[in-house]
Amino acid sequence: MAGRAKKTAAPKKKANGYKMPAPIPLGEVIHDTIAKKTWRIGPSIGVGGFGEIYSACEHLNSPKKKGTNYPFVIKIEPHENGPLFVEKHFYIRNANKDDITKFMQSKKLSSLGMPMYYGNGSHDYDGEKYRYLVLERYGKDVWTLFKDAGRRFSTGTLDVLEYIHSRGYVHADIKGANILMGLKKGTENQAFLVDFGLAARVTEKEFKPDPKSAHNGTIEYTSRDAHLGGNSRLKAP
């Protein structure tokens, strides 16, 4: 284990009645006797309702230096709590690489967003026994991205639609893949509407659908007018 930190306060309980773990110091080493690996604790990256989540790396294969890469996360909670016990058994039964590969092949999938599981066990720290679970580390969750953008994905897109509608055009292919976040500094939280390949000018002429153009666009997102083979109207019929 890493050098002991000063005596920590007794873990507190949350309003839900679950005891929270005491902070685990940076560099603490966890010995996984099941997977026969050692894991090193990195900076904390989040606190949940039942425990804390730390970034982590393999102790033997990651030199101690500033800027260490932490490709894993370790979820830690007091042994008396139950949720991590349930989650551990879910992963043991369902996160087998062979089972995931077999499912992907049967569905002809190139990837599957099922988290990779690397280990679990118990760890003693400062007189307390903790349960832990080691998983692959991922990026930001979509809720965080939504909040970072000022909760304006939808309103930002509506602003663009209002603009092109005022110009007499409809986009005709609105979907998530055509809404991109800015890349330049200062535009990272701005939603941009792209792909105007199906854009059409709207006129006040009589609506005349063309069966040959029926279902143009991405079928699960096309408007009722597009399913009939006509350009979308700004006003409902």
C-alpha positions in Angstrom: 0.0 0.0 0.0 1.0 3.6 -0.4 2.2 5.6 2.6 -0.6 6.1 5.1 -2.3 9.4 5.1 -3.3 11.1 8.4 -6.1 9.5 10.3 -9.4 10.0 8.4 -12.7 10.8 9.9 -15.3 8.0 10.1 -17.3 7.5 6.9 -20.5 9.5 6.8 -23.9 8.2 5.8 -25.9 9.7 3.0 -29.6 10.5 3.3 -30.4 7.2 1.6 -28.9 5.4 4.6 -25.8 4.1 2.9 -22.4 4.7 4.4 -19.9 6.5 2.2 -16.3 5.4 1.9 -13.5 7.5 3.5 -11.3 9.2 0.8 -8.7 6.8 -0.6 -5.3 8.5 -1.1 -3.7 8.9 -4.5 -1.3 6.0 -5.1 -3.0 3.5 -2.9 -2.4 0.0 -4.3 -5.1 -2.6 -4.4 -4.2 -6.3 -4.8 -6.6 -8.2 -6.9 -6.1 -11.8 -5.8 -8.7 -13.1 -8.2 -7.3 -11.6 -11.4 -3.8 -11.7 -10.0 -3.2 -8.0 -10.7 -2.5 -4.9 -8.7 -4.3 -1.6 -9.3 -3.1 1.9 -8.4 -5.6 4.5 -7.3 -5.6 7.8 -9.3 -7.6 11.0 -8.8 -11.3 10.7 -7.8 -13.6 11.3 -10.7 -17.0 11.2 -9.1 -19.1 10.4 -6.1 -22.4 8.4 -6.4 -25.2 7.6 -4.1 -23.4 4.5 -2.6 -19.7 5.1 -3.0 -16.8 6.8 -4.9 -15.3 6.3 -8.3 -11.6 6.7 -8.9 -9.4 6.7 -12.0 -6.9 3.8 -11.9 -4.1 2.1 -13.7 -2.2 -1.2 -13.4 0.4 -0.8 -10.7 3.2 -2.8 -12.3 2.8 -1.6 -15.9 2.4 2.2 -15.2 5.4 4.1 -13.8 4.8 6.6 -11.1 5.2 10.0 -12.8 3.3 13.2 -13.4 0.7 12.8 -16.1 0.2 9.1 -15.6 -2.5 7.7 -17.9 -5.4 6.1 -16.0 -7.4 3.9 -18.5 -9.5 2.3 -15.8 -12.0 3.2 -13.1 -12.4 1.6 -9.7 -15.8 1.9 -8.0 -15.4 1.6 -4.2 -18.1 1.4 -1.5 -18.2 0.1 2.1 -18.6 -3.7 2.3 -21.9 -3.4 4.1 -23.5 -1.5 1.2 -25.3 -3.6 -1.4 -25.4 -2.0 -4.8 -21.8 -2.8 -5.8 -22.4 -6.4 -4.8 -25.3 -6.6 -7.3 -23.3 -4.8 -10.0 -20.4 -7.1 -9.5 -22.5 -10.2 -10.1 -24.1 -8.6 -13.1 -20.7 -8.1 -14.8 -19.4 -11.5 -13.8 -22.5 -13.1 -15.5 -22.9 -10.8 -18.5 -19.6 -9.1 -19.3 -17.7 -12.1 -20.7 -15.8 -11.1 -23.8 -16.8 -14.3 -25.7 -20.5 -13.8 -25.0 -20.3 -10.1 -26.1 -18.5 -11.1 -29.3 -21.0 -13.8 -30.1 -23.9 -11.4 -29.7 -22.2 -8.8 -31.9 -21.6 -11.4 -34.6 -25.2 -12.6 -34.5 -26.5 -9.0 -34.9 -23.7 -8.0 -37.4 -22.6 -5.2 -35.1 -19.1 -3.6 -35.4 -19.2 -2.4 -31.8 -21.4 -2.7 -28.7 -21.5 -0.2 -25.8 -21.2 -2.8 -23.1 -18.6 -1.8 -20.5 -15.5 -4.0 -20.2 -15.0 -5.6 -16.7 -11.5 -6.3 -15.4 -11.8 -7.3 -11.8 -13.3 -7.1 -8.3 -12.6 -7.9 -4.7 -12.3 -6.5 -1.2 -9.7 -4.0 0.1 -8.9 -2.9 3.7 -8.1 0.7 4.3 -7.8 2.5 7.6 -9.6 -0.2 9.5 -12.5 -0.3 7.1 -13.3 -3.1 4.6 -14.4 -2.0 1.1 -15.8 -3.7 -1.9 -14.4 -2.6 -5.3 -15.0 -3.1 -9.0 -12.6 -2.4 -11.9 -14.0 -1.2 -15.2 -12.8 0.4 -18.4 -12.8 4.2 -18.2 -15.0 6.2 -20.6 -15.5 9.8 -21.5 -18.2 12.3 -20.6 -21.8 11.1 -20.1 -24.4 12.7 -22.5 -26.1 14.5 -19.6 -22.9 16.3 -18.8 -22.5 17.2 -22.5 -26.0 18.5 -22.5 -25.4 20.6 -19.4 -22.0 21.8 -20.7 -23.9 23.1 -23.8 -26.2 25.1 -21.5 -29.0 22.6 -22.0 -29.5 24.2 -25.4 -29.2 21.3 -27.9 -32.8 21.6 -28.8 -33.2 25.4 -28.6 -30.0 25.9 -30.6 -31.3 23.7 -33.3 -34.7 25.4 -33.3 -33.0 28.8 -33.7 -31.3 27.5 -36.9 -34.6 26.0 -38.2 -36.4 29.3 -37.5 -33.7 31.1 -39.6 -33.9 28.8 -42.6 -37.7 28.7 -42.4 -37.7 32.5 -42.5 -35.7 32.2 -45.7 -38.4 29.9 -47.2 -36.5 26.6 -46.8 -37.0 23.4 -44.9 -34.1 21.1 -43.9 -36.0 17.8 -44.4 -33.5 15.6 -42.7 -33.4 16.5 -39.0 -31.7 13.9 -36.9 -29.0 13.6 -34.3 -26.2 12.8 -36.7 -26.8 16.1 -38.5 -26.4 18.2 -35.3 -22.8 18.8 -34.5 -21.0 20.7 -31.7 -18.5 23.4 -32.6 -14.8 22.7 -32.7 -13.3 26.1 -32.7 -12.6 27.8 -29.3 -15.7 29.5 -28.1 -18.1 27.3 -30.2 -17.7 24.1 -28.3 -21.2 24.4 -26.7 -22.9 25.6 -29.8 -25.1 23.1 -31.8 -24.7 23.4 -35.6 -27.2 22.0 -38.1 -25.5 20.5 -41.1 -26.3 18.4 -44.2 -28.6 20.4 -46.4 -28.6 17.8 -49.2 -32.4 17.4 -48.9 -33.2 21.1 -48.2 -36.1 22.4 -50.3 -37.6 25.8 -51.0 -41.2 26.0 -49.8 -43.8 27.7 -52.0 -47.5 28.5 -51.5 -48.3 26.3 -54.5 -50.7 23.4 -54.2 -49.2 20.4 -52.4 -48.5 17.8 -55.1 -46.7 14.7 -53.8 -44.5 12.7 -56.2 -44.6 8.9 -55.4 -41.1 8.6 -56.9 -39.7 10.8 -54.1 -41.6 9.0 -51.4 -39.6 8.3 -48.2 -36.6 10.4 -49.3 -34.2 11.0 -46.4 -33.6 8.9 -43.3 -36.8 6.9 -43.1 -37.2 6.9 -39.3 -36.9 10.7 -39.3 -38.8 11.7 -42.4 -41.9 13.9 -42.1 -45.4 12.8 -43.2 -45.1 15.0 -46.3 -41.8 13.2 -47.2 -43.4 9.8 -46.8 -46.0 10.9 -49.4 -43.3 12.1 -51.7 -43.6 15.9 -51.2 -41.5 18.7 -49.7 -42.3 19.4 -46.1 -44.7 22.3 -45.6 -44.1 25.0 -43.0 -47.7 24.9 -42.0 -49.6 21.7 -41.2 -52.3 20.8 -43.8 
